[in-house]
Amino acid sequence: MEKSVVVKNVSKKYKMYTKNSEKILDLISPKGYGKTFYALNDISFEANKGDVVGIIGVNGSGKSTLSNIIAGIIPPTSGTVETHGEAALIAIQSGLKKELTGRENIELKCLMLGFNKSQIKELTPQIIEFADIGDFIDQPVKTYSSGMKSRLGFAISIHIDPDILVIDEALSVGDQTFADKCLDKMNEFKEKGKTIFFISHSISQMKKFCEKALWIQYGHVEQYGLMEEVMPEYEKFIKAYKKMTKQEKKALANKVKKSRMIKS
């Protein structure tokens, strides 16, 4: 099988400060200052062309950080990401300029991706029709609801026809009719052999749409494989987690936080 995405030993870390003065100390101190938080730690996996991978994990595990790295929005701190083809991220506000109108955002995004004026002129009506946000298309994006931002972002990304599609909770807002329309479009991409990464809290959507599952657990890969093998293990974890008391959940959160932070 031909590889489309190869992630090797990827880590992403951020400095944590409790006050502004610590930022200055970090800059002037030879060894740095403060604590470092690992959003991702030594992540490795591969995806083939035509793979549809559901990225699962509890909140705060690093799913969105990983999706941004795959799409090339942010760089990893260490490790490498190799992608074969154009990647596009669909998230609620990804890539949208708040001061510009929806129509202007369409033109800007297409220009940035190398489309010429005639191509943009041809694509724009299709994108507007799919987004279906009415007269808001000519209003600044800052006036949009989360659902409208998601609609526009999805419409732009699918019509630029990327080779790798990364969808981060973009179907979690808005109405079911639009979500169904998006899933239909994603199935078209699936049939064309494109690679899709799908992040959603809807386990039923995952089971219905994805063939593989990548379980990210507190910054590292817990399990990666076929959906029917990984999802049952994840569901067991979620079931056990929900049975925990508030004190047990807090203790677990503190333990995880401590394991993901190091002193400079």
Backbone as CSV, one residue per row, in Angstrom:
resi,resn,N_x,N_y,N_z,CA_x,CA_y,CA_z,C_x,C_y,C_z
1,MET,0.841,-1.204,0.000,0.000,0.000,0.000,0.877,1.255,0.000
2,GLU,0.426,2.283,-0.741,1.183,3.529,-0.816,0.897,4.406,0.401
3,LYS,1.951,4.865,1.064,1.807,5.688,2.258,1.375,7.108,1.882
4,SER,0.499,7.683,2.675,0.106,9.078,2.460,0.575,9.965,3.611
5,VAL,0.621,9.411,4.832,1.083,10.158,6.005,1.972,9.253,6.853
6,VAL,3.171,9.739,7.152,4.096,8.999,8.015,4.531,9.935,9.148
7,VAL,4.127,9.591,10.361,4.469,10.385,11.548,5.494,9.598,12.365
8,LYS,6.661,10.202,12.591,7.736,9.508,13.305,8.185,10.299,14.536
9,ASN,8.001,9.696,15.696,8.523,10.234,16.965,8.196,11.710,17.172
10,VAL,6.965,12.059,16.888,6.551,13.462,16.998,6.190,13.832,18.434
11,SER,6.780,14.927,18.895,6.435,15.500,20.197,6.119,16.977,20.002
12,LYS,5.232,17.487,20.828,4.910,18.915,20.822,4.844,19.384,22.260
13,LYS,5.703,20.343,22.592,5.720,20.836,23.967,5.531,22.342,24.014
14,TYR,4.962,22.797,25.110,4.700,24.213,25.335,5.221,24.609,26.709
15,LYS,5.689,25.833,26.806,6.104,26.343,28.107,4.874,26.833,28.878
16,MET,4.851,26.543,30.165,3.742,26.959,31.024,4.256,28.028,31.991
17,TYR,3.576,29.175,32.007,3.955,30.267,32.907,2.783,30.637,33.808
18,THR,3.076,30.982,35.043,2.021,31.429,35.960,1.904,32.950,35.974
19,LYS,2.953,33.639,35.501,2.930,35.101,35.412,3.901,35.562,34.330
20,ASN,3.720,36.798,33.858,4.508,37.319,32.748,6.002,37.380,33.043
21,SER,6.355,37.636,34.294,7.777,37.757,34.652,8.532,36.453,34.380
22,GLU,7.803,35.316,34.444,8.446,34.029,34.184,8.859,33.886,32.717
23,LYS,8.138,34.549,31.822,8.506,34.526,30.407,9.866,35.200,30.206
24,ILE,10.063,36.315,30.894,11.329,37.049,30.795,12.465,36.222,31.373
25,LEU,12.203,35.593,32.520,13.224,34.740,33.141,13.606,33.576,32.230
26,ASP,12.622,33.046,31.524,12.872,31.936,30.614,13.777,32.369,29.453
27,LEU,13.582,33.611,29.002,14.367,34.129,27.887,15.817,34.406,28.280
28,ILE,16.023,34.908,29.504,17.380,35.325,29.905,18.156,34.237,30.639
29,SER,17.463,33.222,31.128,18.141,32.156,31.859,18.794,31.177,30.877
30,PRO,20.079,30.850,31.071,20.789,29.924,30.169,20.116,28.555,30.064
31,LYS,19.535,28.085,31.158,18.886,26.776,31.174,17.366,26.860,31.036
32,GLY,16.879,28.075,30.831,15.433,28.255,30.747,14.794,28.328,32.118
33,TYR,13.500,28.648,32.126,12.786,28.769,33.402,11.355,28.295,33.215
34,GLY,10.798,27.732,34.255,9.404,27.295,34.210,9.269,25.835,33.858
35,LYS,8.030,25.437,33.644,7.735,24.044,33.343,7.328,23.870,31.879
36,THR,7.641,22.711,31.344,7.297,22.379,29.963,6.208,21.322,29.956
37,PHE,5.161,21.593,29.173,4.039,20.656,29.060,4.099,19.954,27.710
38,TYR,4.047,18.614,27.745,4.041,17.833,26.511,2.599,17.555,26.076
39,ALA,2.161,18.276,25.039,0.831,18.012,24.468,0.842,16.668,23.749
40,LEU,1.969,16.372,23.086,2.192,15.077,22.427,3.595,14.603,22.777
41,ASN,3.747,13.298,22.951,5.050,12.775,23.350,5.374,11.494,22.566
42,ASP,6.288,11.619,21.609,6.805,10.477,20.852,5.701,9.710,20.109
43,ILE,4.942,10.438,19.299,3.851,9.853,18.516,4.389,9.304,17.189
44,SER,4.049,8.052,16.890,4.442,7.448,15.608,3.292,6.605,15.047
45,PHE,3.004,6.774,13.771,2.028,5.928,13.074,2.114,6.225,11.580
46,GLU,1.508,5.369,10.776,1.468,5.555,9.326,0.038,5.372,8.827
47,ALA,-0.294,6.111,7.763,-1.604,5.945,7.117,-1.382,5.770,5.623
48,ASN,-2.157,4.883,5.031,-2.059,4.634,3.592,-3.086,5.456,2.831
49,LYS,-2.880,5.594,1.541,-3.872,6.258,0.701,-5.169,5.462,0.782
50,GLY,-6.267,6.150,0.987,-7.563,5.497,1.099,-7.958,5.146,2.517
51,ASP,-7.040,5.316,3.483,-7.373,5.042,4.880,-8.322,6.103,5.438
52,VAL,-9.266,5.658,6.238,-10.137,6.572,6.973,-9.908,6.284,8.453
53,VAL,-9.215,7.203,9.109,-8.744,6.981,10.474,-9.504,7.865,11.461
54,GLY,-10.144,7.245,12.430,-10.795,7.985,13.502,-9.797,8.215,14.630
55,ILE,-9.601,9.476,15.013,-8.696,9.792,16.123,-9.547,9.958,17.378
56,ILE,-9.335,9.051,18.342,-10.165,9.041,19.546,-9.317,9.319,20.781
57,GLY,-10.003,9.699,21.862,-9.313,10.002,23.111,-10.116,11.004,23.911
58,VAL,-9.925,11.005,25.220,-10.651,11.934,26.076,-10.139,13.352,25.853
59,ASN,-10.898,14.346,26.313,-10.491,15.744,26.179,-9.121,15.977,26.805
60,GLY,-8.294,16.755,26.096,-6.987,17.081,26.623,-5.899,16.084,26.300
61,SER,-6.226,15.087,25.489,-5.235,14.054,25.168,-4.291,14.443,24.035
62,GLY,-4.620,15.503,23.289,-3.747,15.977,22.219,-4.260,15.732,20.812
63,LYS,-5.545,15.401,20.682,-6.106,15.085,19.357,-6.042,16.291,18.416
64,SER,-6.461,17.455,18.909,-6.461,18.651,18.052,-5.045,19.113,17.734
65,THR,-4.129,18.963,18.686,-2.728,19.294,18.427,-2.199,18.429,17.294
66,LEU,-2.509,17.140,17.347,-2.065,16.220,16.304,-2.684,16.570,14.958
67,SER,-3.969,16.912,14.948,-4.627,17.247,13.682,-3.995,18.485,13.048
68,ASN,-3.626,19.464,13.864,-2.969,20.673,13.353,-1.584,20.369,12.795
69,ILE,-0.887,19.431,13.417,0.449,19.053,12.938,0.354,18.286,11.623
70,ILE,-0.592,17.358,11.521,-0.772,16.597,10.274,-1.095,17.542,9.118
71,ALA,-1.933,18.542,9.398,-2.364,19.482,8.354,-1.321,20.552,8.058
72,GLY,-0.234,20.588,8.840,0.817,21.566,8.597,0.533,22.941,9.148
73,ILE,-0.458,23.036,10.052,-0.803,24.334,10.638,0.245,24.745,11.670
74,ILE,0.690,23.796,12.482,1.751,24.043,13.450,2.842,22.988,13.277
75,PRO,4.088,23.333,13.589,5.173,22.363,13.448,5.340,21.543,14.722
76,PRO,5.857,20.328,14.622,6.171,19.572,15.836,7.416,20.148,16.496
77,THR,7.563,19.954,17.803,8.787,20.369,18.485,9.938,19.464,18.081
78,SER,9.643,18.184,17.949,10.640,17.211,17.486,9.926,16.113,16.713
79,GLY,10.700,15.327,15.966,10.109,14.295,15.135,9.787,14.817,13.746
80,THR,9.250,13.952,12.903,8.959,14.338,11.518,7.555,13.901,11.096
81,VAL,6.982,14.676,10.183,5.692,14.344,9.574,5.860,14.404,8.063
82,GLU,5.641,13.296,7.408,5.779,13.212,5.955,4.401,13.017,5.347
83,THR,3.975,13.971,4.519,2.673,13.857,3.859,2.865,13.847,2.352
84,HIS,2.100,13.019,1.677,2.162,12.917,0.223,0.857,13.465,-0.346
85,GLY,0.910,14.723,-0.766,-0.290,15.382,-1.280,-0.694,16.569,-0.440
86,GLU,-1.683,17.309,-0.920,-2.196,18.498,-0.236,-3.077,18.083,0.936
87,ALA,-2.826,18.697,2.104,-3.628,18.408,3.299,-4.475,19.621,3.655
88,ALA,-5.695,19.367,4.117,-6.590,20.447,4.520,-7.231,20.113,5.858
89,LEU,-7.254,21.097,6.742,-7.875,20.937,8.060,-9.248,21.580,8.058
90,ILE,-10.230,20.827,8.524,-11.572,21.381,8.705,-11.866,21.403,10.198
91,ALA,-11.839,22.590,10.769,-12.217,22.796,12.163,-13.147,23.998,12.179
92,ILE,-13.777,24.264,13.314,-14.818,25.288,13.364,-14.339,26.652,12.868
93,GLN,-13.123,27.066,13.251,-12.654,28.384,12.845,-11.357,28.335,12.057
94,SER,-10.921,27.158,11.673,-9.606,27.012,11.053,-9.474,27.798,9.753
95,GLY,-8.479,28.674,9.718,-8.130,29.380,8.490,-9.051,30.512,8.094
96,LEU,-10.068,30.816,8.900,-10.996,31.892,8.560,-10.555,33.206,9.202
97,LYS,-10.523,34.276,8.404,-10.176,35.604,8.909,-11.451,36.299,9.362
98,LYS,-11.514,36.621,10.655,-12.753,37.126,11.249,-13.229,38.445,10.660
99,GLU,-12.283,39.301,10.249,-12.678,40.619,9.744,-13.190,40.571,8.301
100,LEU,-12.870,39.497,7.589,-13.303,39.370,6.196,-14.673,38.707,6.109
101,THR,-15.367,38.938,5.019,-16.659,38.280,4.795,-16.421,36.822,4.397
102,GLY,-17.491,36.065,4.375,-17.379,34.679,3.949,-16.874,34.577,2.527
103,ARG,-17.394,35.415,1.644,-16.992,35.411,0.235,-15.506,35.764,0.094
104,GLU,-15.069,36.767,0.864,-13.662,37.172,0.827,-12.750,36.067,1.363
105,ASN,-13.224,35.319,2.365,-12.448,34.199,2.896,-12.284,33.096,1.857
106,ILE,-13.326,32.872,1.077,-13.248,31.871,0.007,-12.168,32.269,-0.990
107,GLU,-12.201,33.530,-1.411,-11.228,34.019,-2.396,-9.807,33.961,-1.851
108,LEU,-9.636,34.379,-0.595,-8.310,34.393,0.012,-7.734,32.985,0.131
109,LYS,-8.544,32.062,0.619,-8.091,30.682,0.799,-7.676,30.074,-0.533
110,CYS,-8.487,30.295,-1.547,-8.188,29.740,-2.870,-6.929,30.368,-3.472
111,LEU,-6.767,31.678,-3.283,-5.568,32.355,-3.782,-4.316,31.805,-3.109
112,MET,-4.400,31.579,-1.802,-3.264,31.061,-1.043,-2.866,29.664,-1.513
113,LEU,-3.834,28.919,-2.043,-3.570,27.561,-2.513,-3.199,27.505,-3.989
114,GLY,-3.071,28.695,-4.613,-2.582,28.743,-5.983,-3.641,28.714,-7.069
115,PHE,-4.906,28.847,-6.710,-5.961,28.877,-7.725,-5.932,30.230,-8.445
116,ASN,-6.199,30.226,-9.744,-6.251,31.490,-10.476,-7.669,32.081,-10.406
117,LYS,-7.821,33.295,-10.933,-9.096,34.015,-10.809,-10.261,33.280,-11.472
118,SER,-10.018,32.686,-12.614,-11.103,31.975,-13.312,-11.526,30.726,-12.541
119,GLN,-10.552,30.037,-11.934,-10.857,28.853,-11.113,-11.657,29.253,-9.876
120,ILE,-11.257,30.349,-9.254,-11.958,30.840,-8.061,-13.392,31.246,-8.408
121,LYS,-13.538,31.876,-9.567,-14.865,32.303,-10.021,-15.777,31.102,-10.228
122,GLU,-15.198,30.012,-10.710,-15.974,28.791,-10.947,-16.314,28.083,-9.637
123,LEU,-15.356,28.062,-8.680,-15.543,27.354,-7.413,-16.475,28.075,-6.440
124,THR,-16.422,29.403,-6.422,-17.137,30.190,-5.411,-18.626,29.865,-5.312
125,PRO,-19.382,29.834,-6.428,-20.814,29.500,-6.312,-21.062,28.114,-5.731
126,GLN,-20.192,27.153,-6.053,-20.336,25.796,-5.519,-20.125,25.774,-4.007
127,ILE,-19.106,26.518,-3.571,-18.809,26.585,-2.134,-19.948,27.262,-1.383
128,ILE,-20.443,28.365,-1.943,-21.536,29.120,-1.303,-22.796,28.269,-1.207
129,GLU,-23.090,27.527,-2.274,-24.282,26.671,-2.281,-24.174,25.578,-1.219
130,PHE,-22.983,24.964,-1.111,-22.810,23.889,-0.133,-22.887,24.418,1.293
131,ALA,-22.257,25.576,1.549,-22.260,26.156,2.902,-23.672,26.526,3.344
132,ASP,-24.468,27.037,2.409,-25.880,27.337,2.665,-26.084,28.210,3.907
133,ILE,-25.388,29.366,3.917,-25.552,30.296,5.053,-26.256,31.587,4.641
134,GLY,-26.859,31.570,3.449,-27.666,32.704,3.006,-26.874,33.991,2.854
135,ASP,-27.512,35.100,3.262,-26.908,36.425,3.094,-25.687,36.641,3.974
136,PHE,-25.467,35.750,4.924,-24.296,35.897,5.791,-22.984,35.728,5.027
137,ILE,-23.055,35.171,3.817,-21.846,34.984,3.030,-21.141,36.316,2.767
138,ASP,-21.905,37.414,2.793,-21.319,38.742,2.559,-21.197,39.560,3.843
139,GLN,-21.276,38.884,4.978,-21.074,39.526,6.278,-19.740,39.057,6.865
140,PRO,-19.115,39.885,7.743,-17.842,39.468,8.369,-18.012,38.171,9.152
141,VAL,-17.004,37.312,9.087,-17.049,36.018,9.764,-17.197,36.179,11.278
142,LYS,-16.743,37.314,11.833,-16.864,37.543,13.277,-18.325,37.594,13.730
143,THR,-19.258,37.767,12.794,-20.688,37.789,13.136,-21.324,36.403,13.051
144,TYR,-20.554,35.398,12.618,-21.091,34.056,12.401,-21.235,33.279,13.706
145,SER,-22.190,32.376,13.726,-22.291,31.405,14.813,-21.249,30.307,14.560
146,SER,-21.038,29.463,15.558,-20.091,28.345,15.386,-20.519,27.443,14.238
147,GLY,-21.830,27.222,14.124,-22.351,26.380,13.059,-22.067,26.942,11.674
148,MET,-22.212,28.255,11.516,-21.957,28.884,10.214,-20.474,28.838,9.865
149,LYS,-19.612,29.034,10.868,-18.167,28.938,10.626,-17.805,27.534,10.164
150,SER,-18.397,26.546,10.821,-18.135,25.155,10.463,-18.604,24.867,9.043
151,ARG,-19.787,25.350,8.696,-20.336,25.146,7.352,-19.404,25.729,6.287
152,LEU,-18.979,26.971,6.512,-18.125,27.632,5.530,-16.765,26.938,5.431
153,GLY,-16.177,26.617,6.588,-14.877,25.952,6.589,-14.920,24.613,5.877
154,PHE,-15.967,23.848,6.135,-16.122,22.539,5.488,-16.297,22.714,3.985
155,ALA,-17.152,23.657,3.603,-17.439,23.873,2.179,-16.182,24.272,1.407
156,ILE,-15.374,25.154,1.989,-14.142,25.584,1.316,-13.186,24.403,1.170
157,SER,-12.966,23.688,2.272,-11.955,22.626,2.287,-12.270,21.481,1.329
158,ILE,-13.527,21.079,1.253,-13.836,19.942,0.377,-13.808,20.328,-1.096
159,HIS,-14.052,21.602,-1.394,-14.077,22.007,-2.797,-12.689,22.318,-3.348
160,ILE,-11.682,22.444,-2.482,-10.313,22.594,-2.981,-9.712,21.214,-3.263
161,ASP,-10.490,20.180,-2.951,-10.160,18.795,-3.309,-8.791,18.343,-2.795
162,PRO,-8.575,18.349,-1.472,-7.282,17.934,-0.925,-7.077,16.426,-1.024
163,ASP,-5.824,16.002,-0.915,-5.514,14.574,-0.919,-5.676,13.974,0.475
164,ILE,-5.450,14.823,1.492,-5.553,14.404,2.893,-6.500,15.358,3.604
165,LEU,-7.565,14.835,4.143,-8.588,15.637,4.801,-8.564,15.361,6.297
166,VAL,-8.389,16.424,7.090,-8.352,16.299,8.550,-9.555,17.046,9.119
167,ILE,-10.481,16.307,9.717,-11.741,16.890,10.198,-11.763,16.846,11.719
168,ASP,-11.696,18.023,12.339,-11.608,18.122,13.800,-12.898,18.682,14.382
169,GLU,-13.791,17.804,14.783,-15.052,18.177,15.445,-15.914,19.127,14.614
170,ALA,-15.673,19.191,13.305,-16.410,20.139,12.467,-17.880,19.769,12.316
171,LEU,-18.233,18.508,12.598,-19.631,18.091,12.475,-20.359,18.088,13.814
172,SER,-19.676,18.616,14.847,-20.281,18.615,16.182,-21.196,19.810,16.402
173,VAL,-21.165,20.770,15.483,-22.035,21.941,15.589,-22.950,21.982,14.364
174,GLY,-24.051,22.702,14.477,-24.968,22.804,13.353,-26.012,21.698,13.369
175,ASP,-26.831,21.661,12.307,-27.955,20.729,12.270,-27.563,19.389,11.654
176,GLN,-28.395,18.400,11.897,-28.127,17.035,11.431,-28.169,16.938,9.910
177,THR,-29.006,17.754,9.272,-29.109,17.721,7.818,-27.775,18.075,7.177
178,PHE,-27.125,19.121,7.710,-25.830,19.518,7.168,-24.775,18.452,7.468
179,ALA,-24.826,17.877,8.673,-23.877,16.825,9.043,-23.992,15.636,8.086
180,ASP,-25.233,15.275,7.744,-25.457,14.165,6.806,-24.898,14.500,5.421
181,LYS,-25.069,15.756,5.009,-24.558,16.192,3.708,-23.028,16.110,3.695
182,CYS,-22.414,16.498,4.818,-20.953,16.432,4.935,-20.465,14.987,4.892
183,LEU,-21.163,14.104,5.590,-20.781,12.689,5.597,-20.889,12.085,4.200
184,ASP,-21.911,12.494,3.452,-22.055,12.027,2.070,-20.853,12.465,1.232
185,LYS,-20.440,13.722,1.438,-19.299,14.248,0.686,-18.018,13.531,1.094
186,MET,-17.887,13.245,2.389,-16.714,12.521,2.876,-16.666,11.109,2.294
187,ASN,-17.825,10.504,2.105,-17.882,9.167,1.494,-17.433,9.208,0.029
188,GLU,-17.712,10.338,-0.650,-17.228,10.514,-2.023,-15.699,10.543,-2.031
189,PHE,-15.124,11.258,-1.046,-13.666,11.326,-0.927,-13.102,9.935,-0.645
190,LYS,-13.811,9.225,0.196,-13.405,7.864,0.575,-13.342,6.971,-0.657
191,GLU,-14.335,7.076,-1.524,-14.398,6.268,-2.742,-13.290,6.639,-3.730
192,LYS,-12.816,7.889,-3.657,-11.734,8.355,-4.537,-10.356,7.924,-4.027
193,GLY,-10.320,7.286,-2.850,-9.049,6.826,-2.313,-8.253,7.870,-1.580
194,LYS,-8.910,8.933,-1.121,-8.225,9.969,-0.357,-8.086,9.531,1.100
195,THR,-7.133,10.113,1.800,-6.903,9.784,3.204,-7.681,10.762,4.074
196,ILE,-8.414,10.221,5.033,-9.237,11.063,5.911,-8.926,10.753,7.371
197,PHE,-8.684,11.823,8.154,-8.571,11.715,9.604,-9.802,12.397,10.193
198,PHE,-10.502,11.676,11.066,-11.790,12.151,11.570,-11.784,12.166,13.091
199,ILE,-11.917,13.365,13.668,-11.990,13.518,15.119,-13.422,13.868,15.497
200,SER,-14.008,13.073,16.354,-15.383,13.314,16.783,-15.629,12.614,18.118
201,HIS,-16.505,13.205,18.933,-16.902,12.552,20.187,-18.049,11.574,19.952
202,SER,-18.529,11.522,18.703,-19.622,10.609,18.373,-19.041,9.246,17.998
203,ILE,-19.108,8.313,18.934,-18.585,6.974,18.684,-19.375,6.288,17.572
204,SER,-20.673,6.560,17.498,-21.495,5.950,16.441,-21.055,6.423,15.058
205,GLN,-20.711,7.725,14.932,-20.204,8.243,13.661,-18.885,7.575,13.306
206,MET,-18.028,7.433,14.305,-16.726,6.798,14.102,-16.893,5.374,13.563
207,LYS,-17.736,4.602,14.236,-17.945,3.203,13.847,-18.530,3.094,12.445
208,LYS,-19.390,4.026,12.108,-20.071,3.996,10.815,-19.145,4.396,9.672
209,PHE,-18.254,5.358,9.937,-17.494,5.968,8.854,-16.043,5.505,8.751
210,CYS,-15.398,5.246,9.898,-13.953,4.979,9.903,-13.625,3.488,9.858
211,GLU,-12.499,3.184,9.250,-12.029,1.799,9.156,-10.943,1.515,10.190
212,LYS,-10.175,2.554,10.536,-9.107,2.426,11.526,-9.331,3.416,12.664
213,ALA,-8.698,3.138,13.808,-8.795,4.035,14.960,-7.413,4.278,15.539
214,LEU,-7.128,5.555,15.816,-5.886,5.954,16.477,-6.276,6.521,17.837
215,TRP,-5.963,5.775,18.889,-6.340,6.165,20.255,-5.179,6.941,20.869
216,ILE,-5.408,8.247,21.058,-4.423,9.107,21.707,-4.811,9.248,23.180
217,GLN,-3.922,8.803,24.041,-4.212,8.803,25.484,-3.193,9.689,26.199
218,TYR,-3.653,10.889,26.570,-2.807,11.821,27.336,-1.455,12.062,26.680
219,GLY,-1.489,12.314,25.376,-0.277,12.720,24.676,0.513,11.628,23.999
220,HIS,0.129,10.365,24.159,0.852,9.289,23.490,-0.138,8.338,22.802
221,VAL,0.401,7.486,21.923,-0.451,6.510,21.225,-0.709,5.331,22.147
222,GLU,-1.972,5.155,22.506,-2.364,4.020,23.336,-2.554,2.768,22.472
223,GLN,-3.186,2.973,21.296,-3.445,1.840,20.406,-3.771,2.357,19.007
224,TYR,-3.366,1.614,17.987,-3.654,1.986,16.605,-3.901,0.709,15.810
225,GLY,-5.029,0.678,15.114,-5.344,-0.511,14.333,-6.741,-0.431,13.753
226,LEU,-7.320,-1.564,13.416,-8.663,-1.603,12.857,-9.689,-1.123,13.881
227,MET,-10.726,-0.459,13.400,-11.752,0.100,14.279,-12.359,-0.961,15.188
228,GLU,-12.637,-2.149,14.636,-13.291,-3.193,15.436,-12.379,-3.766,16.520
229,GLU,-11.078,-3.495,16.413,-10.142,-3.964,17.435,-9.882,-2.896,18.504
230,VAL,-9.763,-1.647,18.071,-9.392,-0.561,18.990,-10.587,0.009,19.746
231,MET,-11.692,0.235,19.047,-12.833,0.899,19.676,-13.387,0.164,20.893
232,PRO,-13.508,-1.177,20.876,-14.006,-1.867,22.077,-13.130,-1.609,23.311
233,GLU,-11.802,-1.532,23.103,-10.891,-1.260,24.216,-11.083,0.163,24.735
234,TYR,-11.283,1.085,23.812,-11.523,2.486,24.203,-12.850,2.621,24.959
235,GLU,-13.863,1.915,24.487,-15.170,1.972,25.141,-15.100,1.393,26.558
236,LYS,-14.280,0.363,26.739,-14.077,-0.199,28.081,-13.463,0.848,29.008
237,PHE,-12.467,1.565,28.474,-11.816,2.625,29.253,-12.809,3.718,29.636
238,ILE,-13.607,4.153,28.665,-14.588,5.213,28.914,-15.615,4.773,29.955
239,LYS,-16.050,3.522,29.850,-17.023,2.991,30.806,-16.453,2.989,32.218
240,ALA,-15.189,2.570,32.346,-14.531,2.549,33.654,-14.311,3.965,34.178
241,TYR,-13.966,4.870,33.271,-13.717,6.270,33.655,-14.996,6.922,34.198
242,LYS,-16.113,6.639,33.542,-17.385,7.224,33.971,-17.820,6.724,35.343
243,LYS,-17.347,5.552,35.731,-17.702,4.981,37.036,-16.857,5.560,38.177
244,MET,-15.786,6.269,37.821,-14.918,6.848,38.852,-15.639,7.939,39.631
245,THR,-15.276,8.099,40.893,-15.791,9.203,41.692,-15.086,10.489,41.276
246,LYS,-15.600,11.619,41.727,-14.969,12.903,41.410,-13.539,12.953,41.930
247,GLN,-13.338,12.394,43.117,-12.002,12.383,43.722,-11.036,11.525,42.901
248,GLU,-11.537,10.389,42.412,-10.692,9.502,41.600,-10.327,10.146,40.267
249,LYS,-11.293,10.829,39.676,-11.034,11.523,38.409,-10.026,12.646,38.609
250,LYS,-10.153,13.368,39.715,-9.226,14.461,40.014,-7.822,13.922,40.254
251,ALA,-7.729,12.802,40.974,-6.425,12.184,41.251,-5.762,11.729,39.958
252,LEU,-6.565,11.153,39.050,-6.042,10.707,37.765,-5.557,11.898,36.944
253,ALA,-6.354,12.976,36.934,-5.996,14.179,36.170,-4.681,14.771,36.673
254,ASN,-4.510,14.806,37.995,-3.277,15.344,38.576,-2.072,14.468,38.241
255,LYS,-2.288,13.159,38.268,-1.213,12.221,37.943,-0.782,12.383,36.492
256,VAL,-1.761,12.501,35.602,-1.480,12.655,34.175,-0.768,13.979,33.914
257,LYS,-1.258,15.048,34.541,-0.659,16.373,34.367,0.802,16.366,34.796
258,LYS,1.059,15.712,35.931,2.426,15.642,36.458,3.343,14.877,35.508
259,SER,2.811,13.805,34.903,3.619,12.982,34.004,3.927,13.701,32.692
260,ARG,3.112,14.715,32.327,3.299,15.417,31.061,4.055,16.735,31.212
261,MET,4.488,17.049,32.435,5.217,18.284,32.678,6.596,18.001,33.237
262,ILE,7.574,18.772,32.777,8.940,18.660,33.298,9.464,20.058,33.592
263,LYS,10.375,20.144,34.546,10.984,21.432,34.864,12.113,21.719,33.893
264,SER,12.297,23.002,33.557,13.388,23.389,32.673,14.734,23.181,33.343
